[in-house]
Amino acid sequence: MELFRKKGFEHTTVTEITEAADIGKGTFFLYFPTKEAVFGHLGEMLTEAMSALVDEGLRAKVPISALIRQLFDVSATWHEENRSLSEQVVMAGLRSGPVMDADAPNQQRLLQLLEQLVRAGQARGELKRDMRPEDGALVLSGAYFSTVVGWLREADDARPLSARFGASLDLVFRGMRK
């Protein structure tokens, strides 16, 4: 990750990565079929942290809107601490296809977590029951990704990502709350 921060994704080679990690190329390719797969691993780590937060929050009966905000805040913290990597991940995604690829494993996991939260919110009477949980999850996911992309593109706006997420979620929850 440090090489990506210093040199950029495009200018970092697998050889440099393996030398910095003191591993052979074969070992690298055993875990990552491509250099781009390293970014997928970052996403896995982030979605694992989000999943643990959801499990803990549901057990503790945290209100769903607060739990979704916490979920987004976990992501905001990572993106804010790793802005240059976030830019590289998003730009790599923009070059290779749509930012929101519902078939990508990490994005699929995020959608599943959001759907789980929408269902829980409906069961608790916190969210409207007349919407499909899949639709609610898709709207939340869209708010998530569009907010990250907007934050990265508007570097002159001093608002932190967490504040932008909060504003986006305020709008979404106005339509989803019971």
Steps between C-alpha positions, in 0.01 A plus 500: 500500500789733576633453146159583357488813718849612396514401134139456403333181393594527132869558575541224758615165367439154640879465527515806726215362710665160543836658584343730761307208651806273479308229319537332163280580202354151521383567855345831393311335215385221730300759696436765232445397137564860391631821647141632490392216729686673784228766495239226524672378814474850647129492429473159668664633813264798506187289444613258772523792744159619387351153540632472856351842578160395363498176700595679820254785441207268428573300816513823702176619336659823376241698298537410133561854376776541762649164402504594131671828591759306700551270202563797272725661763726191505547549129541878528780455753690266268449720192598817685815336640588354159378766257768438237425126503126574480560715195704224339238233576217714364697609194596138426132411528396785271755392238399134512124547503215634706577607858197307619555146378236306690679175416825602669529290817564790737221709357271198512589454869424866571163464329427191711588684821282795405212271406537321833479836677196612300321173582586540868378860494172391344457218752559744786257753354776757443480497120209491258377152424361591159841498329699204385807457723707447183392844374583665831843336499561613142409860586731494803778345295456762231520774762815340637688474170385831354601678821848346493549593134371854560730544800801387296416724205427812704828536686441873551194427719636483855216282636626163619356189341320413822307831483411435136377150591291652777335747261431226243354267762278778636342530156465124454350442845235767445354273237559168673393566858160391613 
